[in-house]
Amino acid sequence: MPRTRKPQISTRKTPIKKHISQASITRQTVSRYLSAMNSFFAWRRSEGLNANPSFGELDLQLGNYLNSLYQRDMPLYLGTNCVAGFKKFHPRCKRQLDTASSWLNNWSRVARKTQAMPLHAKLVKAFVAYGILNKDPEFAIAVYVGFLALLRGCEIFNLLLQDCQVRGRDQMCLILRGTKGARLRNVEFETVTLKDPFVIRILTKLKNSGKVRLFDRRPQDFYKRYSEAVSFFSLKHPKPTPHGIRRGGASWHFSLYGSFDRTVEHGRWASVGSARTYINEAAAEEAAISATDEGERRLVDAVGLSMNLLQREFGTK
């Protein structure tokens, strides 16, 4: 009898989609919302409050929790993420949290809003050198590309190298999937064009090497390295976070081309008005960033080394 072949059973796992309640927001946002809600639940337990409240009770509990955060000078985003989480994951709460929403608005009005420290061109070069000297070239190139392309943190972490496509001479199109702007416009992706031949050669080399993402490790690893660089250069600012890469990049791009319209297009903002405020505030803050004398010396040394270190690390000429 002829032998019959056994059917081949695929061992590939089907990707598990997010729950539909989380489909329109990023995993990082989901994590922030859940963390903030868990902090509220822990506070409620510590206060001995009803764990199965009515909507009216929940509204008052949330309001009192927000007040406790405010009285302890905790960051506003803890309250914002908590209330947003309840409204997102429990839609019936949306129209039932009048007290919490009102008190959160009051807190927002009186809170001093501190923006991320804008990372201007000199600091970008210093951070690039710091990354390479600490055997972390992945961090270095992620900071550099994020600055040139005006990327948000989540866009740096999600950028696939296969989506970095050379278009014509000395141009590369970065396809940014699932971005904030794409969700607002209800499209699959946005694009941004790079025209720096040096960076294009580096990204092409990384892509051809089989590397998958611009930054393959966890976002926490990037945040940690960023904080270490801030400390190493003794930078003084109330909010030295990676969003400053985009803020500094926006100010740099406008100073380079002198056109708000051009910078708005490159940074993918919804309106010129909001971008104008964003760019002007970042430019004004750059002068206020300071460092110790030792930090300044380290900055000067790192800036002088940065480009040579990049060329040596990635073998580009």
Backbone torsions as a table, in degrees:
resi	resn	phi	psi	omega
1	MET	NA	139.6	178.4
2	PRO	-67.2	142.2	179.1
3	ARG	-74.2	141.6	176.9
4	THR	-104.0	139.5	179.8
5	ARG	-77.0	138.4	175.3
6	LYS	-73.3	140.8	178.1
7	PRO	-63.2	137.8	178.3
8	GLN	-83.5	123.0	179.3
9	ILE	-98.3	121.1	-178.8
10	SER	-69.0	134.6	177.1
11	THR	-98.8	3.2	178.5
12	ARG	-68.7	133.0	179.4
13	LYS	-84.1	135.5	175.5
14	THR	-73.8	128.8	-179.8
15	PRO	-57.2	134.8	179.6
16	ILE	-88.2	121.5	179.5
17	LYS	-76.0	156.1	173.6
18	LYS	-67.3	157.9	174.3
19	HIS	-60.2	146.3	-174.8
20	ILE	-59.8	-26.4	178.9
21	SER	-68.2	-18.3	-177.9
22	GLN	-110.7	6.3	-170.6
23	ALA	-66.3	-27.0	-174.3
24	SER	-95.8	3.4	-179.1
25	ILE	-129.1	157.5	-177.1
26	THR	-75.3	162.7	177.8
27	ARG	-62.5	-35.4	179.2
28	GLN	-63.6	-39.8	178.8
29	THR	-67.8	-41.7	176.3
30	VAL	-56.6	-45.3	-179.7
31	SER	-62.1	-41.8	179.8
32	ARG	-65.0	-43.8	180.0
33	TYR	-62.2	-47.5	-177.5
34	LEU	-65.2	-38.8	178.4
35	SER	-62.6	-43.7	179.7
36	ALA	-65.8	-39.8	178.3
37	MET	-66.2	-39.1	178.5
38	ASN	-64.3	-34.9	176.2
39	SER	-64.1	-38.7	176.3
40	PHE	-63.6	-44.6	179.9
41	PHE	-61.7	-39.0	178.0
42	ALA	-64.7	-41.9	177.2
43	TRP	-62.6	-42.5	-179.5
44	ARG	-61.3	-42.2	177.3
45	ARG	-62.8	-42.0	-178.4
46	SER	-65.5	-26.9	179.2
47	GLU	-88.9	-5.5	179.8
48	GLY	68.2	31.9	-177.6
49	LEU	-88.4	163.4	-178.3
50	ASN	-59.7	124.6	-179.0
51	ALA	-85.3	-8.5	177.7
52	ASN	-127.5	65.1	-173.2
53	PRO	-80.4	161.5	168.3
54	SER	-74.3	172.8	178.4
55	PHE	-60.6	-39.3	179.4
56	GLY	-63.5	-42.8	177.8
57	GLU	-64.9	-43.4	179.7
58	LEU	-61.0	-40.9	179.6
59	ASP	-59.5	-44.6	-179.5
60	LEU	-70.0	-39.2	177.4
61	GLN	-59.7	-46.6	179.8
62	LEU	-62.9	-41.2	178.2
63	GLY	-60.3	-44.8	179.1
64	ASN	-67.5	-34.1	176.5
65	TYR	-64.8	-44.0	177.5
66	LEU	-60.2	-40.4	178.3
67	ASN	-63.6	-38.8	178.9
68	SER	-64.9	-37.9	176.1
69	LEU	-64.6	-44.0	-179.0
70	TYR	-63.0	-43.8	-178.7
71	GLN	-65.1	-27.7	-178.8
72	ARG	-94.1	10.2	179.6
73	ASP	56.7	38.9	176.4
74	MET	-80.7	159.2	-178.2
75	PRO	-63.7	143.1	-179.6
76	LEU	-58.8	-35.0	-174.7
77	TYR	-62.1	-24.5	177.9
78	LEU	-63.0	-42.7	177.4
79	GLY	-71.7	-42.0	180.0
80	THR	-60.6	-45.9	-179.5
81	ASN	-65.9	-36.1	-179.9
82	CYS	-64.7	-51.1	-179.1
83	VAL	-65.4	-41.9	179.0
84	ALA	-62.3	-37.4	179.1
85	GLY	-63.3	-44.9	178.7
86	PHE	-62.1	-41.6	-178.0
87	LYS	-71.1	-31.7	-178.2
88	LYS	-79.0	-47.0	-173.8
89	PHE	-88.8	-17.4	178.3
90	HIS	-131.5	76.6	-172.0
91	PRO	-54.5	-26.9	179.0
92	ARG	-64.2	-20.5	178.5
93	CYS	-74.2	-19.3	-166.7
94	LYS	-54.3	-41.6	-177.9
95	ARG	-101.4	12.3	-175.8
96	GLN	-112.8	-1.5	-174.6
97	LEU	-109.0	52.8	-176.6
98	ASP	-64.3	-44.8	-177.8
99	THR	-65.2	-50.5	-179.1
100	ALA	-59.9	-43.0	-178.9
101	SER	-65.2	-40.7	-179.8
102	SER	-65.1	-44.7	-179.0
103	TRP	-69.2	-33.6	176.8
104	LEU	-66.0	-39.0	176.5
105	ASN	-63.3	-40.5	177.5
106	ASN	-60.9	-45.0	179.6
107	TRP	-62.0	-41.7	-178.7
108	SER	-62.7	-36.2	-177.6
109	ARG	-69.7	-36.4	-175.4
110	VAL	-93.3	-13.1	-177.7
111	ALA	-72.0	139.9	175.1
112	ARG	-81.1	114.2	-176.0
113	LYS	-83.9	117.3	-179.8
114	THR	-105.8	121.0	179.6
115	GLN	-86.6	161.6	179.5
116	ALA	-64.3	144.6	178.0
117	MET	-59.8	118.8	-179.9
118	PRO	-68.8	127.6	-179.8
119	LEU	-90.4	96.2	-179.1
120	HIS	-76.1	174.7	-169.7
121	ALA	-56.6	-40.5	179.8
122	LYS	-62.3	-42.9	179.6
123	LEU	-68.7	-35.8	178.1
124	VAL	-59.8	-46.6	179.1
125	LYS	-62.2	-38.2	179.1
126	ALA	-66.2	-40.8	179.7
127	PHE	-67.5	-36.5	176.7
128	VAL	-60.9	-48.5	179.5
129	ALA	-62.2	-41.2	-179.9
130	TYR	-60.6	-42.9	-179.9
131	GLY	-62.2	-46.5	-177.5
132	ILE	-67.8	-42.6	179.8
133	LEU	-64.9	-22.8	177.2
134	ASN	-99.7	23.1	175.8
135	LYS	57.3	39.9	178.7
136	ASP	-133.2	64.3	-179.1
137	PRO	-63.7	-25.5	178.9
138	GLU	-62.3	-43.0	176.1
139	PHE	-62.6	-43.5	-176.6
140	ALA	-59.6	-50.1	-177.1
141	ILE	-72.0	-29.2	177.3
142	ALA	-65.8	-41.5	176.6
143	VAL	-63.5	-43.8	-176.4
144	TYR	-65.6	-47.2	179.5
145	VAL	-66.7	-40.7	178.2
146	GLY	-58.7	-38.8	179.3
147	PHE	-68.2	-48.2	-176.9
148	LEU	-67.4	-34.9	-175.7
149	ALA	-98.0	1.2	-179.6
150	LEU	56.7	50.3	-176.2
151	LEU	-88.2	144.4	168.3
152	ARG	-76.7	165.5	-179.2
153	GLY	-56.2	-48.4	-178.1
154	CYS	-64.7	-28.2	178.6
155	GLU	-72.6	-34.5	174.6
156	ILE	-62.9	-44.6	-175.3
157	PHE	-73.0	-28.2	-174.9
158	ASN	-96.6	-7.1	-174.8
159	LEU	-68.8	119.8	175.9
160	LEU	-88.5	137.1	-180.0
161	LEU	-67.2	-25.5	175.4
162	GLN	-68.0	-17.5	176.7
163	ASP	-92.1	8.3	173.5
164	CYS	-100.2	98.9	-168.9
165	GLN	-114.8	125.0	178.9
166	VAL	-69.6	130.3	179.6
167	ARG	-127.2	103.8	178.8
168	GLY	72.7	-161.1	-175.7
169	ARG	-85.7	124.5	175.9
170	ASP	54.9	39.1	173.4
171	GLN	-138.0	139.4	176.6
172	MET	-134.5	131.2	178.6
173	CYS	-97.6	124.2	174.9
174	LEU	-98.2	122.1	178.0
175	ILE	-94.3	115.9	-175.6
176	LEU	-105.1	112.1	-174.2
177	ARG	-97.2	142.4	174.5
178	GLY	64.0	31.2	-178.5
179	THR	-79.6	170.3	177.2
180	LYS	-59.2	-46.9	179.9
181	GLY	-64.9	-37.4	179.2
182	ALA	-64.4	-40.4	179.1
183	ARG	-66.1	-40.6	-179.9
184	LEU	-65.6	-34.9	-179.4
185	ARG	-91.2	-2.4	179.6
186	ASN	59.1	45.2	175.0
187	VAL	-123.2	166.4	-175.2
188	GLU	-76.4	-33.7	-175.7
189	PHE	-155.3	166.1	170.3
190	GLU	-119.6	166.0	177.8
191	THR	-130.6	153.0	173.5
192	VAL	-141.7	142.9	-175.7
193	THR	-106.8	129.8	173.7
194	LEU	-101.1	141.6	-179.9
195	LYS	-127.2	19.6	178.5
196	ASP	-93.5	108.7	-175.1
197	PRO	-58.7	-35.8	-178.6
198	PHE	-63.4	-48.0	-179.9
199	VAL	-68.0	-37.4	178.6
200	ILE	-60.5	-41.8	178.5
201	ARG	-64.3	-39.2	179.2
202	ILE	-64.8	-47.4	-178.3
203	LEU	-64.8	-37.8	177.8
204	THR	-63.7	-42.0	179.3
205	LYS	-64.2	-43.6	178.7
206	LEU	-63.1	-41.3	179.2
207	LYS	-62.5	-43.9	-179.2
208	ASN	-70.9	-19.5	179.7
209	SER	-78.0	-10.5	-179.7
210	GLY	97.5	-0.2	176.7
211	LYS	-63.3	141.0	-172.9
212	VAL	-89.6	-52.9	-175.0
213	ARG	-116.2	159.4	174.3
214	LEU	-59.9	-44.8	176.6
215	PHE	-126.8	106.4	-170.7
216	ASP	-84.0	-14.6	-175.1
217	ARG	-91.3	-173.2	-177.8
218	ARG	-73.4	149.7	174.9
219	PRO	-55.0	-35.4	-179.9
220	GLN	-59.4	-33.4	178.6
221	ASP	-66.5	-38.0	177.5
222	PHE	-66.6	-46.7	-179.7
223	TYR	-59.4	-41.3	-179.0
224	LYS	-63.6	-47.2	179.5
225	ARG	-63.1	-38.2	179.2
226	TYR	-62.4	-45.9	179.0
227	SER	-63.1	-38.1	178.2
228	GLU	-62.9	-40.3	178.9
229	ALA	-65.6	-41.8	177.7
230	VAL	-58.5	-44.9	-180.0
231	SER	-67.3	-40.8	-177.8
232	PHE	-60.9	-40.5	-179.4
233	PHE	-91.1	5.5	175.6
234	SER	53.9	44.0	-179.3
235	LEU	-78.1	138.3	-177.9
236	LYS	-112.2	113.7	178.3
237	HIS	-164.8	141.7	-177.5
238	PRO	-67.2	-18.5	-177.5
239	LYS	-142.5	74.9	179.7
240	PRO	-86.2	76.3	-177.1
241	THR	-113.3	161.0	-175.8
242	PRO	-60.7	-17.2	176.9
243	HIS	-62.5	-17.9	176.9
244	GLY	-62.8	-20.1	176.4
245	ILE	-62.2	-46.2	178.9
246	ARG	-68.4	-40.1	-179.2
247	ARG	-64.4	-46.7	178.5
248	GLY	-65.7	-37.4	178.4
249	GLY	-63.3	-38.1	179.4
250	ALA	-65.0	-43.9	178.7
251	SER	-63.8	-42.2	179.1
252	TRP	-63.5	-44.6	-177.3
253	HIS	-62.9	-41.8	179.9
254	PHE	-67.4	-40.8	178.9
255	SER	-64.9	-27.4	-179.1
256	LEU	-75.9	-41.4	-173.5
257	TYR	-109.6	-19.1	177.9
258	GLY	66.0	25.4	-177.6
259	SER	-133.5	115.8	176.9
260	PHE	-62.8	-40.2	-179.1
261	ASP	-59.6	-42.0	-178.8
262	ARG	-67.7	-40.3	179.2
263	THR	-70.2	-36.6	176.6
264	VAL	-60.4	-43.9	179.2
265	GLU	-64.8	-43.0	-178.2
266	HIS	-67.5	-38.4	-179.0
267	GLY	-89.6	-5.9	173.6
268	ARG	64.3	39.7	175.0
269	TRP	-81.0	158.6	-178.1
270	ALA	-77.9	-29.0	-177.3
271	SER	-146.0	154.9	178.0
272	VAL	-67.0	-36.5	-177.2
273	GLY	-60.1	-48.7	-179.1
274	SER	-67.0	-37.3	179.0
275	ALA	-67.6	-37.7	179.6
276	ARG	-59.9	-46.3	178.0
277	THR	-62.3	-44.6	-179.2
278	TYR	-58.2	-47.3	-176.9
279	ILE	-70.3	-44.4	-178.4
280	ASN	-63.6	-41.5	179.5
281	GLU	-65.0	-41.5	180.0
282	ALA	-64.5	-41.8	179.9
283	ALA	-64.4	-38.5	179.6
284	ALA	-68.0	-34.9	-177.1
285	GLU	-76.2	-24.3	-176.5
286	GLU	-57.2	-37.9	-178.3
287	ALA	-69.9	-21.5	-176.5
288	ALA	-86.1	-9.4	179.5
289	ILE	-73.9	129.4	-178.1
290	SER	-129.6	166.8	177.8
291	ALA	-146.9	161.8	175.9
292	THR	-70.5	169.3	178.7
293	ASP	-59.2	-41.6	178.6
294	GLU	-65.0	-41.2	177.7
295	GLY	-61.4	-40.2	178.6
296	GLU	-63.6	-41.3	178.6
297	ARG	-63.2	-41.0	178.4
298	ARG	-65.1	-38.4	178.4
299	LEU	-61.4	-47.0	-178.8
300	VAL	-60.1	-45.3	-179.8
301	ASP	-63.2	-43.7	-176.9
302	ALA	-67.1	-41.2	-180.0
303	VAL	-61.4	-41.3	179.9
304	GLY	-65.5	-26.0	-177.4
305	LEU	-92.6	-20.4	-163.2
306	SER	-55.9	-51.8	-174.7
307	MET	-67.7	-39.4	177.0
308	ASN	-64.2	-37.6	178.4
309	LEU	-65.7	-40.6	177.9
310	LEU	-62.6	-45.5	-179.5
311	GLN	-62.5	-41.8	-179.7
312	ARG	-68.1	-40.4	-176.5
313	GLU	-68.9	-41.5	-173.8
314	PHE	-104.3	0.5	173.4
315	GLY	63.5	36.4	179.0
316	THR	-107.6	152.6	178.7
317	LYS	-126.2	NA	NA
